[in-house]
Amino acid sequence: MTQGSPTAAPFDRAHLPYPVVLAAGWSACLLLIAGGGWLVGQAVGRLSVIIAPLAIAVLLAAMLRPMVDRIPERVPRAAAALVVVVGVLAVILAALAAVTTQLATGVPRMRDQIFSGTDAALRWLEDGPLHLTADRLQEAVVQARTWIESNSEAVAAGAVQFGHTAVDAVAGVLICLVSLFFFLYHGEKLWEFFVRWLPRASREHVDTAFRRGWGSLGAYTRTQLTVAAINAAGVGLGALLLRVPFVIPIVVVVFLASFVPIVGTLVAGVIPTVLALVERGPAIAVAMLAIVVVVHQLESHVLQPLLMGHAVALHPLAVILVVTAGTYLFGVVGALFAVPVTAMANTVVRHLAAQGGSSAGGGEDLGPGLVPGRDEVSGPDSAAHPTGDDDEVRLHDHDGETVPAEPAARTGGHAPR
């Protein structure tokens, strides 16, 4: 470079407008969060066969933990947990037996009803406003049969996939039951093991926050159980009064679907409405649909505000959005766990934010020994200032003399109750 030629000025971040720097920082953070969320989603999708049963076991443990705690202390904890798990399994098997029995007795009669309904539909197509001839109908039937034959390999592959799904379902049930037993039996020790892996400075806050989150999760599951039972009873009673077939399967489906708040009951109500249309006619179908809508409105405007409002502080719009996002990302499993995960995360984050705010404002003191390498912990009226390492604290009084203090107690985690 020749002498006298202009030189480029060194880059100085101060030359950038502050909004640009702030936007760049937020953009980088959001990109990192989005990337981490994408990686977590990919891992969850690959390990869904294991993660979904574990998540169901966590929900059941949050719901059933009070039952185990109410069993007298003279009964061993393992026996109490085993009794509760066996009771849950007995209820599930009884429901499956009732559903299977009613389906086995009702399907043949329903099949005849479907055939007669199909014949009536064909007559309507011939004699109705469409005026379709028998030749055209026969041609449509032949085309459908040809499509089925040409796609027989796909149908066979679907059958094989169904077999794999059935095997995965059996494995998932076993994982769920075994995990539920250990969550109820050794939940305290499992949580302590997890907390010990955290930095000492974070153990107390994380433990307290997740205790509150666990309490929120338990309150949500027990409240949603009550709401689901009321929804199933309402729709089932309406189906029974209207003499709609398969009342027990309808009750079971509505009960399970109601664990997806707000939208679950309405979606499950399609089944009794269609059954009423096929079996009893349009008038009964309209009446059944009206019952489903009434039950849905009761859930949305009475049960959810009164019961769920005390369990979780989530706006109905937030519930709809997280259910939609969970369904889009993870299907039925995402719809089931979207609200409880959001409710627990909401409680944990709010508590951690409150603790951070109080610590920043000179509020709650973590105490000596909790924060490794902390040189000074003092309040506005402190007469002594603790300094030192993790395990030994020395107090300096106002005269400058050093007085050894007792070793700081190490914090340990506890499982959420």
N, C-alpha and C positions, 0 to 999 in steps of 0.2 A: 504494500500500500504506500503510495507516494505521500510525501509530507504535504500537509495542507489539504488533503482530501477529507471530505466529511466522514466522520465515524458514526456508526449506529449507536444510539443511546441504549444503555443496558435496560433490560425489561424490569419494570417495577410494578408489583401488584397494586400499589397504591394508585397507579394511573387508571385502573379499571373502576368503573362505577360500583359502589357497594351493592346495589340490587343484582348486578351481574354475578358478582362473587357469591352472594347468598344463594341465587338461583342455581349456580353451578354446584355448590356444596349440597344443596337439597337434591339436585338431580343425581349426583353421584351416590348419595345415601339411598335414594329410592331405587336406583338401578341395582345396587348391592342387595337391598331387601327383596326386590323382585327376583333376582337371580337365586338367592337363597331359598325363597319360596318355591321357585320352579324346581330346584333340586330336591327339596323336601317332597313336593308333589310327585315327582318321578319315583322317588324311593318308596313312598307310600303306595303308589300304584303297583310297583313291582312286588311289594311285600304285603299286598292286601289280604292274602290268605292267612297271614299271621296277625297283621295289625288290626283287622276288623274284629276277629274274635277277642283279642286283647282289649280293644276299646269297649266292646259289649260287656266284657267281664268287669271293666272299670265302672261302667254305668250301673251294673247290677250290684257291685260291691258298695257303691255310694248309696244305693237304695236299701240294701239289706244289712249294712253294717249296724244300724240301731237294733235290729232283731237279734243279732249275735251278742251285742252288748247287754241286752235285757235278759239273756239266759243266765241263771244263777252262777256265781263264781265257782261253786263246788264242781260244776261240770267243766271238764277240760276244754280249753279253747279249740283244740282240734276237733273234738266231738261236737261242739256247738256249731262250728263252721260246716262240718260234714252234714249235720242235721238240716241246716238251712239249704245247703246245695242240693241234698236229696229231695227236700221239699219243693224246691224250684223245679227240679227235674220231673217230679211226680205231677206237678201242675201242668207242665208242658206236654207230658205224655198223655195225660187225661184229656187235654184240649185236642191233641192230634187224634186220639181215639174217637172222640165225639164227632169231630169233623169228618173223619174217614167213614164212620158208620153212616152218617147222614148222607154223605156223597154216594156211598155204595147203594143205598136204598133209593135215592132220589134221581140218580143219573139215568137209569132206564126209562123212568116215566118222563123225565125231561127230554130225553132223546126222542121219544114218540111225539112230544109236544113240539119239538123243533122241526121234525119232519112234517107234521101237519101245518105248522106255520110256514115252512118253505113251500108247501103245495099251495097254500093260500096266497103267498107272495107271487108265485108263478102265475096263478089265475089272475091276480091283479095286473101283472105285467101284460097278460094277453087281453084282458077285457077292459083294462083301465085306460087312462089317457094316452099311454105310450103305444098301445095296440101292437105289441111285439108278437110276431107269428111264432108258431111252434118250431118252424125250421130255424129261425134265428136263435131261439133259446137253445135248441139242440146244438147248433153250431157253437154257441158260447160254452156249452158244457164240454163239447169235444175239444175246444181250444184250451179250456182249463185242464182237462185230462192230459192233453199233450204237453202242456207246460210242466205239470207235475212229473210226467215221465222223463222229460228232458232235463229236469233239475233233480233227478233222483239222487245223484251223487252229492249235491248240496244238502239234500234232506238227510242222507246218511251221515254226512259230516256233522250236521247239526245234532243228530242223535248221539254220535260219539262225543261231541262237545258237551251235550247234556250229561252223559255218563261221567265225564271228567268233573263237571260241576257238582254232580251228586257226591262224588268222592271227596271233593274239596269241602262240600258242606258238612259231611260227616266228620272230617278232620277238624273243621272249624268249630263244630259243637264240642268235640273232645277238648280242644285247646281252651275254649271258653270256660268249660266246667272246671278243668284243672286249675286254670288261672284264677277263677272266681274263688275256689277253695283256698288257694294260697294268699290271695288278697285279703280274704276274711280272717285267715289264721295268722299270717305273718306280715300283714300290711304295715305294722309298726316297724318291724325290722327292715323290711324292704325300703321304706322311706328313709330310715336312718342311714342305710347303706348308700342311698343316692345322695343325701345331703352331705355326707363326709367327703364326697368328691368335689364339692364346691369350695371356692376360696373362703377362708375363715371370715373375711369381712362381709361376705354375702349370706352366710348361713342363717343368721337370725331373721333377716328381712325376708329371704326366700321362704324359710320355713313358715313364718307367720302369714305371708301372702298366700302360699299354697294351702295352708290350713283354712283360710277364709274361702279360697276358691273351691276347696273340697266341700266345705259346708254349703256353698252356693250350688255346687253340682248335686249334692245329696238332696237339698231342698227342691231343686228343679226336677229330679227324677221322681221323687215321691209325689210332688204336685202333679206332674204330667201323668203319672199312673192314675191318680184320682180323676183327672180330666178325661183320660182315655176310657176309663171304666164308665163314666157318665155318658160319654158319646156312644160307646158300644151298647149300653143299656137302652138309650133313647132310640137309636136306629133299629136295634133288635126288637124292641117292643113294637115299634111301628110296623116292621116286617111281619111280626107274629099276628098283629091285629088285622093286617091286610091279607093274611094267608099267603105270603110270598114264600116260595120254597127255599130250602137251605138256610134256615135262620141261624143255626149255630155257626156255619162257615162265615156268614155275613157278620156276626158278632165278633168273631176272631179277627177277620180282616179289618173291620173298622177299629177294633181295639189296637191292633198293631200299627195301622196307618195313623192313628191319632197321636203317636209319638212324634210325628212331624207336625208341629203346631200350625194352626190356622188353615193350611191347605190340605192336610192329610185326610180329615174327615170328608171334605168335599170331593176329593178324588176317589176315595173308597166308596162314596155314596153312589158312584156310577154302577157298581155291581148290583146292588139290590134294585136299582131302577131298571136296569136291563132285564133282570130276572122277572120283575113284575110285568114288564112289557111283553115278554115271551109267554109267561105263564097265565097272567091275569088280564092282559089287555091294556090299551092306552090310558083309560081312566084310572086304573089302579096304579099304573106307572107314574102318572102325574101326581097322584096322592103320595106315593113313595118318595118322589123327588121333593115334594113340599116338606115332608118330614125331615129329609136330609138337610134341606136348607134351614129349617127351624133349628135343628140340632147344631148346625154350623154357626148360626147367628148366636145361639145360646153360648157356645164355646167362645166366640170372638168377643162378645160384648158383656158377658156375665162371668163366665168361668175364668177366662184369661186375666181380666183386670182384677178380680177378687182374689183368686188363688195364686196365679202365676206372678202377679204384680208384687207379692210379698216375697217371692222366691228369687226372681231375677229382675234386674232393672233394664229391660230391653224394650225399645219402642217397637210396635207392631211392624212398622216399615223396615226396621233393621232385621226383624225376624224373617220377613218375606225375602229380603235381599240375600241374607246369608243362606237361607234354604235354597233359593234359586242358584246361588253360586256353588253351594255344596253339591246340588244335584247335577249341575253342568260339569263339575270337575270330577266327581267321584260316584255319580249315579245315586242309587238308593241309599248306599252307605253314607254318602255325603249329606243327603237330605236328613238322615236320622241323627247324625252327630253334629250338624252345623250349629244348631242352637245351643246344646249343652257346652260345646267347646267354646263358643263365643261368650256364653254367660260366665264360664269359669275364667277365661282370659280377661274379660271385662273386670271381674272382681280382683284378680291378681294384679293387673296393670294399674288399676285405680289405687290399690293399697301401696304398691311400690312407688307410684308417683307421689302419693301423700307422704310416705316416709322420706323420699328424696327431698320434697319441699320442706318438711319439718327439719331435716338435717341441715339443709342449706340455710335455713333461717335461724339456726342456732337453737332449734327446739330439742328434739329427743336426742340424747347422747348415747352412742353405742357402747360406751364404757371402755376401760383400759383392757388391753390384751385382745380385744375383738378385731381391731384393725392392725395387721402386721406392719411394723415400721412406722407407726404413727408417733410423731415426736411430741405432740402436745395435744391434750384434750382439756379444754377449760371452758367454763361458763362465765357469765357476767359477774357472778359473786364468788368465784372459786377462791378458796384460801390455799389450795395446794394444787400443783401442776404435775400430773403424772407424765413421766417420760420413760423410755426404755424399749426393750425388745418385746417379743411375743409372750414369753413365759415369766418374766420378772419385771415388776414395776417399782420404780423408786419415786418417792414423793419428796419434792423440794419445798420446804416451808419458807416462810418469809425471811428467816435468818440465814438461809443458804445451806443449812445442814441437810444431809442426805439421810433419809430414813427408809430402810428396806420395807417393802410391803409384801403381803402374801402373794404367791403366784396367781396370775389371772386365770380364772376358770375358763376352760375351753368350752365352746358352745357345741352342742350336738343337735342334730335334727331329730324330729319325731314324725311319725306318719300321721297324715291327716285323719282325724276322727270323724 
